[in-house]
Amino acid sequence: MMPPENAPSPLPELTESEKRCLTLAANGRTPADIVLDIDLTTACVNGILRSAVEKLGARNIVGAIARAVRLDLL
């Protein structure tokens, strides 16, 4: 059975790493800066940010941050 069209979509569930990286990005940190802050590789940080963007249905990190803030996820 399909949900009604007007039913709100469920909130995306972000991991703690995704929340942390998005919060740092929202505060002006670049992925290279985030690597230094949370001691992960650049590839890992980029993957975490990409995952957050996809989960939030955004086109980029800025859109993901905006949506996460609107949804009170950060």
N, C-alpha and C positions, 0 to 999 in steps of 0.2 A: 504494500500500500504506500503510495507517495504522499509526502506531507503537503498540506494546503499551500498554495502559492504565497499567501500572506504570512505564513509562519516564519518567524525570525530564524535566520540561519544560526547554527550554534557558534559560539565564540571560538576562535582558534585557540589552541593550547600551545603556548610558547614554553620552551624549555628555559631553565634558569640562565643558561649560556646565551640563548637568543635574547632574552630580556636584558641581560648585562651588556651584550654587544650593541643592541639598539639604544639602550640608555647612554652608553658612551658615545655612540654616533650622534645622538640627539644633542649631546653636549659639545659637539664640534670635533670629536676625535675621528681621525682617519683610520682605516683598517690597520695601517702600519703602526699607529699610536696604540690601537687596541691590543695588538700583539704584545706590546711592551707592558701593558697594564694587566693582562690576564694570562700571560705566559703560555700562549698557544702559537702554533705556526700560522703564517700568513694564509696558507691554503685552508687551514681549519677555520680561522676567523671569517674568511670569505665564504666558506661553505655554510657557516652558522648564519651569517647575514643573508645569504641567498635563500636559505631555508625559511627564515623569518619573512622575507619578502613574499615567497610563494605561499606560505601559510596564511598571510594576511591579504592575499590577493592584490598586492600592490605591483607597480611597475618598477619601482626602485626603492632604495633605502629611505629616501625622504618620504615617499608615500607610505612605506611600512611604518615609519615612526609616527606619522600623522594618524594613521588608522589605529595603531596600538594605543596612542594617547586618547583618541576619541572613544575607544572601547575600554578605556581604563585598565589596560594590560601592563602599562609601565608605571 
